[in-house]
Amino acid sequence: MMSDRLAHFEMPPQWSTMREAARLEQKSQRRIIHMEKGDYVSAEFKPPREAMEAMMQSLKLGYVRYSPGPGIYPLREALAEEMTRRGRPTTAEEIIIVPGAKFGIAATFLLFLDDGDEVIMPDPGYPPDEFWARYLRARIKHMTFRNPRQVDVEHLANLITPRTRLVVINSPQRPNGQIVENTDEVAQVLARFPQVTIVSDEIFSHIVYPPYRHRSLATYPELKDRTVIIDTFSKSFVMTGLRIGWVTAPVHLAQRYDILLQNSCTNVCTIIQEAALAALQAPPAYREELLACLQRKRDLAWAILTRSRKLIADNAQGSFYLFIKLPEGLSDQETVRKLLQHGVAVVPGSAFGPAGAGHIRITFTLDDASLREGMQRIVRLLDET
Ligand SMILES: Cc1ncc(COP(=O)(O)O)c(C=O)c1O
């Protein structure tokens, strides 16, 4: 007999769409334009050359054994510098290297939540947050947005009770690509509830288009020691499949992550850690060019979308997604099926929570020709409806 905790196990719709698209492509031999992935789709996107070289060099040097649980020290030091530059004074002991931000989220939920504890998370949000909360039998409370760029602080304050342990804030947000602007107000409210730990999921910290700026809640001195920052090399350095991220937390919490890591995955593969260190140290031109390329693709997708008479979206301030509102009355799930029949895979907004219903999420990391073709098909098909 399997554990009762597994009763809710099912593939979240975000990933089942991807699998369905892959299955259809294989079965029908038809080309699908992949706008459903949370990844860099076009081969033109590559990790920094320095990262690839460091990885190969460390393989040659035979770095294939266990390495220190919380991460190799030079990488922790380099990340501490990065976090300090971002406005949160950080020491290497406050950095824990994890196999991807997703693992960082799972670890955080495992460390903080008991049965019946409350966790507040954005709706729409990131499905694994909900998965782990349910696994741990915590009570999920959704924080909805009237304005996609503002946390409704009154609503947030009303959601918090003495049982609230975690508040998840994700900025730059996905699936909608908007930056939370009113961080001063959010910090003021959260400062009133010392029992609450803030999970600041900042995985798109580097993918922010000018003139917008990202500010972490951990940069507010009153929240610094109550905020756990989750970040990753996946999006900032095109290293999605290499599985490496980091958690920034005060030392007493970092030690808890260390214990969890030691008892689960032991350490992140050393050669990947060496690659991550080289990526961080690569010349700034790498990040600038990546951002410029993404911005150009965003603008290309946006230019086609705005020709539509029926579809609406806020242009992305960060991330590599557009979150498109469908015409009133159209089901996102049916729209996704219809688009797939016409060779375009996208994610239904309801995969990200009830407030996502009536939307579709598209990724604009495709090569220009596919991006143009995919956007044109979406606009043509949905404008006809
Ligand atoms: C909000 C959010 N958090 C975490 C992750 C996971 O990132 P990683 O690849 O580092 O596990 C993602 C991936 O898309 C994400 O969208």
The ligand as an SDF file (V2000), in Angstrom:
LIG
                    3D

 16 16  0  0  0  0  0  0  0  0999 V2000
    8.4330   30.3020  -10.4460 C   0  0  0  0  0  0  0  0  0  0  0  0
    9.3950   29.1920  -10.6890 C   0  0  0  0  0  0  0  0  0  0  0  0
   10.1100   28.7210   -9.6600 N   0  0  0  0  0  0  0  0  0  0  0  0
   10.9960   27.7320   -9.8280 C   0  0  0  0  0  0  0  0  0  0  0  0
   11.2210   27.1650  -11.0680 C   0  0  0  0  0  0  0  0  0  0  0  0
   12.1920   26.0170  -11.1910 C   0  0  0  0  0  0  0  0  0  0  0  0
   13.4370   26.3740  -11.7040 O   0  0  0  0  0  0  0  0  0  0  0  0
   14.6110   25.2930  -11.7840 P   0  0  0  0  0  0  0  0  0  0  0  0
   14.8160   24.9630  -13.2080 O   0  0  0  0  0  0  0  0  0  0  0  0
   15.8200   25.9640  -11.2110 O   0  0  0  0  0  0  0  0  0  0  0  0
   14.2050   24.1290  -10.9550 O   0  0  0  0  0  0  0  0  0  0  0  0
   10.5210   27.6200  -12.1790 C   0  0  0  0  0  0  0  0  0  0  0  0
   10.7570   27.0070  -13.5070 C   0  0  0  0  0  0  0  0  0  0  0  0
   10.2310   27.3800  -14.5060 O   0  0  0  0  0  0  0  0  0  0  0  0
    9.5700   28.6590  -11.9840 C   0  0  0  0  0  0  0  0  0  0  0  0
    8.8500   29.1180  -13.0260 O   0  0  0  0  0  0  0  0  0  0  0  0
  1  2  1  0
  2  3  1  0
  2 15  2  0
  3  4  2  0
  4  5  1  0
  5  6  1  0
  5 12  2  0
  6  7  1  0
  7  8  1  0
  8  9  2  0
  8 10  1  0
  8 11  1  0
 12 13  1  0
 12 15  1  0
 13 14  2  0
 15 16  1  0
M  END
$$$$
